[in-house]
Amino acid sequence: MKRNFTFQLAVIITLALFQSCSNEPVLHQNISGKANELIVVISDDSWDGEPGELLRTTLAQSYVGLPQDEPIFKLINIPHAGFKNIFRSTRNIIQTSISSNVDSAGVTMKDDVWAYPQATVEIKAKNAQQFAEIFNENSSKILSYFLAAEKERLTMNYKKYYEKTVFNALNTDFGITMNVPPGFAIARQKENFIWFRYETPEISQGIALYTFPYVSDSTFTLDYLVAKNDSVLEINIPGPTDGSYMAIEKRLDQVYNILEHNKNYASEMRGLWRTENDFMGGPYISLAELDATNQRVVVAFGYVYAPSKNKRNLLQQVEAMIYTLKFNQQDKNDKINSQVKMGN
């Protein structure tokens, strides 16, 4: 399946701005199912026809920034008659109603209908043609909604159970907080740089966080941040052999966009990393965020190494950790950011 970089870039931007429509959590059973599983309640005819093809093309397209093709979501189609209680606690659900009897066509997104924390979407249309029109108009919102739900579930867990050694080092020495799961250990720390990672015989997940002075708007350009990441990684993250070190893979384009994180100016970059003078590699995600109060840029570069294994879920875990980043003086940043917006 070919990667739709333009579409996924739009989704990433939408996801960064996405706000959940739920209010207070309701009391339900806990969700079931594995990460990134999505049940589609749909008739066999519609699943085999254009509606099913549209759903698969969008929701099961290849996840951007991985070395091997992996779908964004694993879709499991269930006929309407088979949608029993056993399936209603699933974490992600799409219900379709494609019938001439449909009174009000459209899309409805609702949290926690049967379980918590659950994401559900209902799509109603009078026929397959109208379904296609409605879905195409809302496809990026639907995809962003489910991606945001998966990220929020991880973030909720990390806020409850986190590695205090890493948390305290970031809080005390860098003036920020970030939640990573128990088991992460600090591999290296020095002024303005810290590298923490989780290692097993089969996988490695890590985050290199560093800061540098903010002096120009050109800081938040793709070329500058690629070069900056490379210079920091070369010095601080050695490879397994003499003269080897981590670097960004340049033979493939990086996926890059500007966004806001915690109302701060920021950018996100995704792609592949490699080990110069060796053979290791894998996917990465990098968040660069402006700390206006301290006139600095904070970069969190997260990576995964898992040879011969699927990497989508592992990278999503690292992404969720990175997006828990918060400045201790965010209240001061909020005042500066509001003044800048008023000036514009």
C-alpha positions in Angstrom: 0.0 0.0 0.0 1.4 3.3 -1.0 2.0 5.9 1.6 -0.1 9.0 1.4 2.3 11.5 3.0 0.2 14.6 2.1 -2.9 13.2 3.7 -1.1 12.0 6.8 0.6 15.4 7.1 -2.8 17.0 7.2 -4.0 14.5 9.8 -0.9 15.2 12.0 -1.7 18.9 11.9 -5.4 18.2 12.7 -4.4 15.8 15.5 -2.2 18.4 17.1 -5.1 20.8 17.3 -7.7 18.1 18.0 -9.9 18.6 21.1 -11.9 15.7 22.5 -15.7 16.4 22.6 -16.2 14.5 25.8 -16.9 16.1 29.2 -16.5 14.1 32.4 -15.8 10.4 32.1 -18.8 8.2 32.6 -18.8 5.0 34.6 -18.4 2.1 32.2 -16.4 -1.1 32.0 -12.8 -0.8 30.8 -12.2 -1.0 27.1 -11.1 -4.2 25.5 -8.9 -5.0 22.4 -5.4 -4.3 21.5 -3.9 -1.0 20.6 -4.9 0.3 17.2 -7.6 -2.3 16.7 -10.8 -0.8 15.2 -14.1 -2.6 14.8 -16.3 -1.6 11.8 -19.9 -2.5 12.0 -21.0 -2.8 8.4 -23.0 -5.1 6.1 -21.0 -7.6 4.0 -22.2 -5.9 0.8 -21.0 -2.5 1.9 -17.7 -3.9 3.3 -17.0 -5.5 -0.1 -18.1 -2.4 -1.9 -17.0 1.2 -2.1 -17.8 2.1 1.5 -15.5 -0.7 2.8 -12.8 0.3 0.3 -12.9 3.9 1.4 -12.6 2.8 5.1 -9.6 0.6 4.4 -7.9 3.1 2.2 -8.0 5.8 4.9 -7.9 3.9 8.2 -5.7 1.0 7.2 -3.2 2.9 5.0 0.5 2.6 5.9 1.6 4.4 9.0 4.0 7.2 8.0 7.6 7.1 9.0 8.2 3.4 9.4 10.8 1.2 7.7 8.2 -1.4 6.8 4.6 -1.1 5.9 2.2 -1.3 8.9 -1.4 -0.2 8.8 -2.5 2.7 11.0 -5.4 0.6 12.3 -6.2 -3.1 12.1 -9.8 -3.1 10.9 -12.1 -5.9 12.0 -15.5 -5.9 10.1 -18.5 -7.1 12.0 -22.0 -7.4 10.5 -24.8 -5.5 12.3 -26.4 -8.7 13.6 -23.1 -9.8 15.1 -22.4 -6.6 17.0 -23.1 -8.0 20.4 -22.0 -7.0 23.9 -18.7 -8.8 23.5 -17.7 -6.3 20.9 -19.2 -3.2 22.4 -16.4 -2.7 24.8 -13.8 -2.5 22.0 -11.6 0.6 22.2 -12.4 2.0 18.7 -15.7 1.5 16.9 -17.2 2.7 13.7 -20.9 2.0 13.1 -22.3 2.5 9.7 -26.0 2.9 8.6 -26.3 2.8 4.8 -30.0 2.6 4.0 -32.8 4.5 2.3 -34.5 4.6 5.7 -31.8 6.9 7.1 -33.4 10.2 8.1 -30.4 12.3 9.1 -27.2 11.6 7.2 -23.9 12.6 8.7 -21.1 11.7 11.1 -21.2 11.6 14.9 -18.2 11.2 17.1 -18.8 10.2 20.7 -16.6 9.1 23.6 -17.3 6.3 26.1 -20.6 5.0 24.8 -20.1 1.4 26.1 -16.7 1.5 27.8 -13.9 3.8 29.0 -11.9 5.3 27.4 -13.6 4.5 24.2 -13.8 6.3 20.8 -16.9 5.7 18.6 -17.9 7.1 15.2 -21.3 6.7 13.6 -21.7 7.3 9.9 -25.2 7.5 8.4 -26.0 7.7 4.7 -28.9 6.8 2.4 -26.7 5.0 -0.1 -23.1 4.2 -1.0 -22.7 7.4 -3.0 -23.8 9.6 -0.1 -21.6 7.6 2.3 -18.6 8.3 0.0 -19.3 12.0 0.0 -19.8 12.2 3.8 -16.7 10.0 4.5 -14.4 11.9 2.1 -15.5 15.2 3.6 -14.7 13.9 7.2 -12.0 11.4 6.7 -9.1 13.4 8.2 -11.3 14.3 11.2 -12.2 10.7 11.8 -8.7 9.5 11.5 -7.4 12.2 13.8 -10.1 11.4 16.3 -9.1 7.7 16.6 -5.3 8.6 16.6 -5.9 11.2 19.4 -7.8 8.6 21.4 -4.9 6.1 21.2 -2.4 8.7 22.2 -4.6 9.9 25.1 -4.9 6.3 26.5 -1.1 6.0 26.6 -0.7 9.5 28.1 -3.2 8.7 30.8 -1.2 5.6 31.8 2.1 7.4 31.8 0.7 10.1 34.0 -0.4 7.4 36.5 2.7 5.3 36.4 6.0 6.9 35.5 9.7 6.6 36.1 10.5 9.0 39.0 14.3 9.1 38.4 13.8 10.5 34.9 11.0 12.7 36.0 13.0 14.3 38.8 16.1 14.8 36.6 14.1 16.7 34.0 12.2 18.7 36.6 15.2 19.7 38.6 17.9 20.2 35.9 15.9 21.2 32.9 12.8 22.9 34.3 10.4 20.6 32.5 8.4 17.5 33.2 7.8 14.4 31.1 6.3 11.1 31.9 8.0 7.9 30.8 7.1 4.4 32.0 8.9 2.6 34.8 12.0 0.8 33.4 13.5 3.8 31.6 17.0 4.6 32.8 19.2 7.6 32.3 22.0 6.6 29.9 23.8 10.0 29.8 23.4 13.4 31.2 25.3 16.6 30.9 24.6 20.3 30.7 21.6 20.9 28.4 21.4 17.2 27.4 19.9 14.0 28.7 19.4 10.6 27.2 17.1 8.0 28.8 16.1 4.7 27.3 14.4 1.4 27.9 16.4 -1.7 26.8 15.5 -5.4 26.4 17.3 -8.1 24.4 14.7 -7.5 21.6 13.9 -3.8 21.5 15.2 -0.4 22.5 13.1 2.8 23.0 14.9 6.0 23.8 14.5 9.8 24.1 17.3 12.3 23.8 16.3 15.7 25.1 18.4 18.8 24.7 18.1 22.6 24.8 19.8 25.5 23.0 19.3 29.2 22.8 16.6 30.6 20.6 18.1 33.3 18.4 16.2 33.2 15.1 13.0 32.1 13.4 15.2 30.0 11.1 15.5 27.6 14.0 12.1 26.1 13.1 13.0 25.1 9.6 13.5 21.5 8.4 17.1 21.9 7.3 18.1 23.6 10.6 16.5 21.0 12.8 17.9 18.0 10.8 21.4 19.5 11.1 20.9 20.3 14.8 19.7 16.8 15.6 22.5 15.3 13.7 25.2 17.3 15.5 23.7 16.4 19.0 23.2 12.7 18.2 26.8 12.3 16.8 28.3 13.6 19.9 26.1 12.0 22.5 24.7 8.7 21.2 27.4 6.3 20.0 26.8 3.2 18.0 27.9 -0.3 18.9 31.3 -0.1 17.1 34.1 2.4 17.2 33.4 5.5 15.1 29.7 4.7 14.8 26.9 7.0 15.9 23.2 7.8 15.5 22.1 10.1 12.6 19.0 10.9 10.6 18.5 9.0 7.4 18.6 11.5 4.6 17.8 9.1 1.7 14.1 9.4 2.6 12.3 12.7 3.1 11.4 13.7 6.6 7.7 14.4 7.4 7.7 17.9 8.9 5.0 20.3 10.1 4.6 23.3 12.3 2.1 23.1 15.2 1.3 24.3 18.7 2.0 22.2 21.8 0.7 23.5 25.1 0.0 26.7 23.2 3.8 27.1 22.4 5.2 27.4 19.0 6.6 24.0 18.0 7.4 21.6 15.1 7.3 17.9 14.7 9.5 15.8 12.5 9.3 12.1 11.6 11.4 9.8 9.6 14.1 7.1 9.9 17.4 7.2 11.8 20.5 5.1 11.0 23.8 4.4 12.6 26.7 5.8 10.7 29.5 3.3 10.1 27.2 0.4 11.3 23.9 -1.2 10.3 21.4 -0.2 13.0 18.3 1.9 12.3 14.6 2.5 12.8 11.9 5.1 13.1 12.1 8.4 15.1 9.9 11.3 16.0 11.2 14.7 17.1 9.4 17.5 18.8 11.0 21.0 19.0 9.3 23.5 21.2 9.9 27.2 21.9 10.2 28.1 25.6 9.7 31.8 25.2 10.2 32.6 28.9 13.8 31.2 28.9 14.5 32.1 25.2 15.4 28.5 24.4 14.3 25.7 22.2 13.7 22.3 23.8 14.0 19.2 21.5 12.9 15.7 22.4 14.1 13.2 19.9 12.5 9.8 20.4 13.5 6.6 18.6 12.8 2.9 18.3 15.1 0.0 17.5 13.4 -3.3 17.1 14.9 -5.4 14.3 12.5 -7.9 12.7 9.6 -6.6 14.7 6.6 -4.4 14.1 7.4 -0.8 15.2 4.1 1.1 14.9 3.0 0.6 18.5 6.5 1.1 19.9 6.8 4.4 18.1 3.4 5.5 19.2 4.4 4.8 22.8 7.5 7.1 22.4 5.4 9.7 20.8 2.9 9.7 23.7 5.8 10.1 26.1 7.3 13.1 24.2 3.9 14.8 24.1 3.7 14.8 27.9 6.5 17.4 27.9 5.6 20.5 29.8 7.6 23.6 30.9 7.6 24.4 34.6 7.1 28.0 33.8 4.3 27.5 31.3 2.2 30.1 33.0 4.7 32.8 32.0 4.8 31.4 28.5 1.0 31.6 28.3 1.2 35.4 29.1 3.9 35.9 26.4 2.1 33.8 23.9 -1.2 35.7 24.4 0.6 39.0 24.0 2.2 37.9 20.8 -1.2 36.8 19.4 -2.8 40.1 20.4 0.1 41.9 18.6 -0.7 40.0 15.5 
